Amino acid sequence: MQKAIPRKRPFTDNLQYRTLETVVSPQSTDPLPIHFSEATSADLDQDPPSEGKSQIEPESGSTPRRPDPDVFFGLADEAITKGLVLRGFPPTESSRYLRTLQHKKGVLSSEPTQRSCGLRFPFFVFEGKSAATSGNIYKAENQAAGAGACALKILADLDTLALPAMQGTIPSTSSSQPSTFVGPSRALFFSLTTQGPLMELWVHYKQPQNALGNFHSYCFFDGRNTHWDRTQEFVRRLKAIVDWACTAYIESVLEKLSSCATNGVGLR
């Protein structure tokens, strides 16, 4: 039985206006590592409130808009609930915990959309533009950067909740075994931006110590889908992102959530 793709859903205001103030895209040469659920999200032409605007006055027409990706990917509620159940939590308590944190306590907006879509902790967005409709890839890049900042804000909030509860369980950095724990400096988010045959893959990340701002992005692939070799490379890298999401990413999220739930974090 086919499942209907939901309508486009914009991200919530509380994520946008606290993140878009410091989004930057510096050049970087840092090496970057390279179940899958899908939802689409509806253009809203509402400008952000005056208190949410950047201190640097933007040019006319360049005011950041509410993140509204054409397609975004995240972890399904069912996948998170199953992961917590495997860690010893009853199914009803597992599903109720995230809803309580988001709607009753307001401390973790793991589901970013204004209306429920069954996806949490987004890790990938697609933004496509067409010259036929006066779109260009720069607009797609800016919109993807905004969505990336919001997604990283969610992970930062999760870190804030989880770190105190995990102080005794986070593996030492000198350990020979790699840790699945994704701390604030290792949280990643990916995006695909296109204009016609042009396609770009971006990684979005945070560098809290950087004077340029907290949120950064780096284009690690670009090409045209009319070139066979570049298309093959694009598919290979996209698969690497999916593999990462299915392993290290979901495990790090579940590790933090289980630690929070065990200690009743966010419920007091």
Buried (B, 14 or more C-beta within 10 A) or exposed (E): EEEEEBEBBBBBBEBBBEBBBBBBBEEBEEEEEBEBBBBBBEEEEEEBEEEBBBEEEEEEEEBBBBBBBBBBBBBBBEBBBBBBBEBEBEEEEBBEBBBBBBEEEEBBBBBBBBEEBBBBBBBBBBBBBEEEEEBEBEBBBBBBBBBBBBBBBBBBBBBBBBBEBBEEEBEEEEEEEEBBBBBBEBBBBBBBBBBBEBBBBBBBBBBEEBEEBBBBBBBBBBBEEEEEEBBEBBEEBBEBBBEBBBEBBBBBBBBBBBBBBEBEBBEE
